């Protein structure tokens, strides 16, 4: 059995989840407290991956990042960055595709916190970011963990997006979901079953962790 697709899958999931965690916190904070009229538009853009077929997103990523496109050509000539059929492209596409799975739990956690927490912090002279890091985030640890778990699991299960933007390059863009597709195409069902079973077990454990975590949260009264 070739373990490289599984290793690459977990590398992609880890990097994507880490970067999403970093950018989702300020995004969620802004969405929670902003009065901007652009908020519904931003929320819609973030949530689009939940309803769009992955191949639609993958197709537009492929067009946008292609060296034959003005934007892709600019990235290549300015930064020497080629996103099509590369691991970097997989990471960027996966971040956009999994963004709602990180933002929504964090936003929900922040929205459920009482205003008195923020107000008390401001009265003590703390700024917005200190209030966020020292007061708000410690009180939504469960929401943060849910976002991390769901984003990691969602990235592991990607197929359409990674196929469109990354293709099928062994050791570079061939993740487990692509390997399963290849084995089925080759009628090598035993190998496809091994990959599928591993992903199935991992996904089950991850989702079970989320439900157990949520149950403990409800019983303890924490967010």
N, C-alpha and C positions, 0 to 999 in steps of 0.2 A: 504494500500500500504506500502511495506517495503522500507523505505528510505535509509537503510544502504548501498545498492549497489551504490546509487547515491552519498552518502557522501564519501564512499571509493573511488569512481571514481575521485571526485574533490580533495581529499587528494593526490591521486596518481598523478594527473595532476599538482597540485601545487608543490609538492616535486620534481617531475621530471623536471619541467620547471625551478625551482630555481637552481637545480644542473647543468642543461644544460647551463643556462645562465653563470654560473661561469666558466665552462670549455670551453665553445664555444668561448669566447672572446680571450683567448690566442691561441687557435687552429686557429681561423680565422685570427688573426694577423700574425701568423707564415705562414699560407698559402698565405697571401697577399704579404708578403715581402720576403719570402724565395727564394733562387736560387737553392735549393736542388733538385737533380735528383729524390729524393723519393717523391716529391710533387704529381705527377700524381697518384702514388700508394696510397698515403694517401687520396687524393680526391676521388679515386675510392672506397676505403673501407668505407669512410664516406657516400658516396652516394648509397651504395648497398641496404639499406632498401627501397629506392625509387622504385627499380625494382624487388626485391625478394619478393615472397609471404610471408606474415607474419608467416605462419606455418613453413616455412623453417628455418627462424631465430629462432622461438620458439623451434623447434625440436633440433637445435644445442645448444641453451641455456640449454635446458633440459638435454641433454647428458653431456655438459661441467660441469654444476653445480650439477649434481646428486652425492650423496655421494658414489655411486658405481664407480664413475670415479676418476682417480688419482687427478685431479684438485679439484673436489668437496670434495673429502676426505681430501685433504690438507687444504682447507678452514675450514672444520669442525674441524679437529684436532688441527690446529694452532690458529685459531681465534674464534672457536666455532660458525662459521657463516654457516647457512644452507639457501641457496638461493632458492632451489626448494620448491614450494608450500608455499612461504612466501611473505610478503609485500616487504621485502628488495629485493627479487628476481624480483618482479614486477617492482620496481623502476629501478634497474639496466638494465633489459631488455627493459623497456620503454625508458630509456636514450639512449641506443644504437639505438633503432628503430626510435626515434624522433630526433636524432642528426642532420641529414641534414636539418631539418626544422628550426633549430636554427642557424646552421653554415652558410648556404647559404645566408640568408638575411644580416647577419653581414658582411660576406665576400664581398658581393656585395656592401654594403655601404662603406666599407674601400677601395675597389678597385676603386670606383668612386670619391674618394677624390683627390684633386690636390696634387702633390708631394710637392708643396711649403709649405703646412701646416707642414708637418713633417720636412722639411729642415729648416724652420724658427725656429721650436722648438729646433732642434739640435744645431743650431747656438747660441741659447740663453743658451745653456749648459744643457738642459734637456735630461735625458736618455730615453731609449725606452719605459719603462713602464710609466714614467711620461708623455711622449708625448702621449701615448695611452690613459691614463686615463683623462688627462687634456685638450688635444687638439683634438684627433681623435674621441673618443667616444661621446663627446658632439655634434659633428657635424654629427653624424649618429643616432640621437635619434629615428628617424622614422624607420630605419632599425632594431634597437634594439627592438623597440616595436612590429614590424612585426614578428620578430623571436620569441618573447615571446608569442604573440597571436597564431601563427601557431603551435608552439610546444605544447601549452596548449590544443588547439583544437584537434590536432592529437592524443595526449595521451588519451583524452576523448573517441575517436572513436576506440581505439584499441580493437581487438578481438582475432585474431589468436595467437599473441605473449603471451597475458596474459592468454589465455586458456591453452597453452602448458606449460608455466613455473609456472603458479600460480594455475591452476586447478579451482576448484569451491568450495571454503571453505567459508561459510557464515561468514561475519564480518571480514574476513582476506584477502581473495583474490577474492571474488565474486564481481566484478565490474558491472556496469550497463549493458554493452554489454553482459556479461555472463548471467545476470539476464533475459535479453530479450530472449536469446537463450533457457534458462530453461523454461520460460513461453510459448514459442512457442512449445517446445517439449511436454509440458503438455497440449497443446491446450487451454491455458488460454490467449486468444488473447486480452482480455480487459486489463489485466495487462501489457502484452507486448506492447500494444498500448500506455499506460501511460508512461512507461519508454522511448519508442521510441520518443514520442511526445516531451517530456522534452529535450532529447538530440538533436532532430531536431531543436527545437527553439533556444537552446543555440548555436548550431553549426551555424545556420543562423545568429544570432546576432554577433558572433565572426567573421565570414567571411565578413559580411557587414561592420564591423568596419575596417577590413583590407582594403577593397576597398575604403571606404570613406577616410581613412588615406592616402592611396596612391594617391587618387585624389587631396587631399589638398596639398600633397607634390609636385606633379607636378605643381599645380597652383602657389605654393609659391616659387618653385625652390629649395627647400631643399632636402637633401638626406634622 
